[in-house]
C-alpha cells in the first residue's frame, strides 16, 4: 500500500467511536465474521439514494482497509438514482492518499489506486441492481435514511443492515465544504478500520 495511505489508515483512532456506534458496526462485523468462518465469499453492497457520496466512500474504504488487514472481500455500491460521484468526495479520497484517474464528463468513471500490487477500484454513480453489482449472496448496507426507508426490499440480499451517515451535501457551496467532506470520509474510514481490525482470523 502506498506510504501516504498506509499512514492515513494507521493514524485512524477507533477509540473515538461511541459504544452506541460500535454496536451498529458490530452487526456488520458479525456478518463478515460468520462468512469468514463458513469460508463463504464476503460481499458488501453499500446503498444510498444517489450513489454519489456516502455509499461510494464506504465502498472504497471497505475495499481498501480490508486489504490493509488481510481480509478478502468484494465491496460494491449503488443507488436508486444515477447522478455522478461528487467531486469533493473524490477530492477527500485523493487527499487521504489515493491515486485517482478520471474518465468521462457527465457521470465520470474514477479509478482509485491504493496499492501497486492490488487491483484498482473503479467507481461511478449507478443503480444498486446494475449488472456490475452482485445479484445474490451479499449484505446490503444502507448508508442513508432515504434509501433505508424507501428500499425495504433489496433483491438478492442475504442481510439488510443500517449503516447511516450524515450527508456531507449540507456543506456544498460553503466555506466548510472540503472540511466536512474530509471529516465524513475520515469517519467512514475509521469505522471500516474498527470493523476489520476487530475480526477474529
C-alpha positions in Angstrom: 0.0 0.0 0.0 1.3 3.4 -0.8 3.0 5.2 2.1 0.7 8.2 2.5 -2.4 6.0 2.6 -0.8 3.5 4.8 0.0 6.3 7.3 -3.5 7.7 7.0 -5.1 4.3 7.9 -2.5 3.7 10.7 -3.4 7.1 12.3 -7.1 6.5 12.4 -8.2 6.3 16.0 -11.0 3.8 16.6 -11.1 4.6 20.4 -13.1 7.7 19.4 -16.1 5.6 18.5 -19.0 5.6 20.9 -20.4 2.3 22.3 -23.7 3.0 20.5 -21.9 3.3 17.2 -19.8 0.2 17.9 -23.0 -1.7 18.5 -24.2 -0.7 15.0 -20.8 -1.6 13.4 -20.7 -4.9 15.2 -23.8 -6.1 13.3 -21.7 -5.6 10.1 -18.6 -7.1 11.6 -20.5 -10.2 12.8 -22.0 -10.7 9.4 -18.5 -10.7 7.9 -17.1 -12.9 10.7 -19.8 -15.5 10.1 -19.0 -15.6 6.4 -15.3 -16.0 7.0 -15.9 -18.8 9.5 -18.0 -20.6 6.9 -15.5 -20.0 4.1 -18.2 -18.1 2.2 -17.4 -15.2 -0.1 -17.9 -11.8 1.6 -19.7 -9.3 -0.5 -20.7 -5.9 0.9 -23.0 -3.7 -1.1 -23.3 -0.1 0.2 -26.5 1.6 -0.9 -27.6 5.3 -0.8 -30.1 7.3 -2.9 -27.8 8.9 -5.4 -24.7 6.7 -5.1 -22.7 9.9 -5.1 -21.1 10.4 -1.7 -21.6 8.2 1.3 -22.0 4.8 -0.4 -19.0 5.5 -2.7 -16.8 6.5 0.2 -17.9 3.4 2.2 -17.2 1.0 -0.8 -13.7 2.4 -1.4 -12.7 2.5 2.3 -14.1 -1.0 2.9 -12.2 -2.5 0.0 -9.0 -0.7 0.9 -9.0 -1.3 4.6 -9.9 -4.9 4.2 -6.8 -5.3 2.2 -4.8 -3.5 4.9 -5.9 -6.1 7.4 -5.6 -9.1 5.0 -9.3 -9.8 4.8 -10.6 -10.9 1.3 -13.9 -9.4 0.3 -15.6 -7.6 -2.5 -17.2 -4.2 -1.9 -19.8 -2.6 -4.2 -22.1 0.5 -4.2 -25.2 1.6 -5.9 -28.3 3.9 -5.5 -31.9 4.3 -6.6 -31.0 7.1 -8.9 -28.0 7.7 -11.1 -26.2 11.1 -10.7 -22.4 11.4 -10.5 -19.7 10.7 -7.9 -19.3 14.1 -6.1 -16.0 15.7 -6.9 -15.4 17.0 -3.4 -15.9 13.4 -2.1 -13.4 12.3 -4.7 -11.0 15.0 -3.6 -11.2 13.9 0.0 -10.0 10.4 -1.0 -7.2 11.9 -3.1 -6.1 13.9 -0.1 -6.1 10.7 2.0 -3.5 9.2 -0.4 -5.4 7.5 -3.2 -4.1 7.9 -6.7 -7.1 9.0 -8.8 -7.8 9.0 -12.6 -11.0 10.4 -14.0 -12.5 9.4 -17.3 -15.7 11.0 -18.8 -17.7 14.1 -18.1 -21.4 13.6 -17.2 -21.0 10.5 -14.9 -17.3 10.1 -14.8 -15.6 6.8 -14.0 -12.9 7.2 -11.4 -10.1 4.8 -10.9 -8.7 4.7 -7.3 -5.3 3.0 -6.8 -4.1 2.3 -3.3 -1.5 -0.4 -3.9 0.6 -1.2 -7.0 0.2 -4.9 -6.3 -3.6 -4.9 -5.8 -6.4 -4.2 -8.3 -7.6 -0.6 -8.5 -11.2 0.3 -7.6 -13.4 1.7 -10.3 -16.3 3.9 -9.1 -19.1 5.8 -10.7 -22.8 6.5 -9.9 -25.0 3.5 -10.8 -28.2 1.8 -9.7 -28.0 -0.8 -6.9 -29.1 -3.5 -9.3 -26.5 -2.5 -12.0 -25.0 -5.5 -13.8 -21.6 -4.8 -12.2 -23.1 -5.2 -8.7 -23.8 -8.6 -7.1 -27.1 -10.1 -7.7 -27.1 -12.6 -4.9 -25.2 -13.5 -1.7 -24.4 -10.0 -0.4 -25.1 -7.9 2.6 -26.9 -4.6 1.7 -25.7 -1.8 3.9 -28.0 1.2 3.8 -25.8 4.3 4.3 -28.6 6.9 4.2 -32.1 7.3 5.7 -33.9 7.8 2.3 -32.5 4.5 0.8 -33.1 2.7 4.1 -36.7 3.8 4.4 -37.6 3.7 0.7 -36.0 0.4 -0.3 -37.4 -2.1 2.2 -36.5 -5.0 -0.1 -33.2 -5.4 -1.9 -33.4 -8.4 -4.3 -30.7 -10.9 -3.7 -29.5 -9.5 -0.4 -28.9 -12.1 2.4 -28.9 -9.4 5.0 -30.1 -5.8 5.0 -28.3 -3.7 7.7 -28.5 0.0 8.5 -25.2 1.9 8.5 -26.3 5.5 8.2 -24.1 8.5 7.8 -24.9 12.2 7.8 -24.9 13.7 4.3 -21.9 16.0 3.7 -24.0 17.6 0.9 -25.3 20.1 3.5 -22.0 21.8 3.2 -22.0 22.2 -0.6 -21.2 25.7 -1.7 -20.0 26.8 1.8 -16.5 27.6 3.1 -16.6 24.4 5.1 -17.3 22.1 2.2 -13.9 20.5 1.9 -13.6 20.2 5.7 -17.0 18.5 6.0 -16.3 16.0 3.2 -12.9 15.2 4.6 -14.4 14.6 8.1 -17.1 12.3 6.7 -14.6 10.3 4.7 -12.4 10.0 7.8 -15.4 8.9 9.9 -16.2 6.2 7.4 -12.6 5.1 7.2 -12.3 4.9 11.0 -15.4 2.8 11.2 -14.2 0.4 8.5 -10.9 0.2 10.4 -12.9 -0.8 13.5 -14.7 -3.5 11.7 -11.7 -5.1 10.0 -9.2 -4.7 12.8 -11.5 -6.5 15.3 -12.3 -9.5 13.2 -11.1 -12.9 14.5 -8.8 -14.5 12.0 
